[in-house]
Structures are given as C-alpha cells and as structure tokens.
Amino acid sequence: MTFLRPLWVALRAAVLATAVYWVVLFIIDNSGWKGLQFGGLDVTAYAVFFVVFFLGVLMKGK
C-alpha cells in the first residue's frame, strides 16, 4: 500500500491548508479589520490564499 502514501500526504496537506485558510479568514472577519482593498474590491481572501499556498510550497520537503 505504499503507492497510496503520496495521496495520503497530499490529502492531509490539503485538509490542513484549508483549515488554516478558514481560521485566518474567521479571525480577520471577526476582528473588525476592514481587510485589503484594491480598486474597491475586497482581496483579503485572495491574499490569505496566496500566503497559505506559498508557505505550503516552501514547506514541500525533500
């Protein structure tokens, strides 16, 4: 069953990244902070996604 190991690692990483993403958005929304504005659009969710994705890429491992 070692052929399923990469899928298991990817699934765990996706679940962890999703949890971090929603917790950070929850904290931002409930803190009263207006968020990042760009041309009248709220880009906070996009910025959080980029940061979580980028940190995940940096933590890739071997």
Stockholm file with secondary structure:
# STOCKHOLM 1.0

chainA/1-62         MTFLRPLWVALRAAVLATAVYWVVLFIIDNSGWKGLQFGGLDVTAYAVFFVVFFLGVLMKGK
#=GR chainA/1-62 SS CGGGHHHHHHHHHHHHHHHHHHHHHHHHHHHTCCCCEETTEECHHHHHHHHHHHHHHHTCCC
#=GC SS_cons        CGGGHHHHHHHHHHHHHHHHHHHHHHHHHHHTCCCCEETTEECHHHHHHHHHHHHHHHTCCC
//
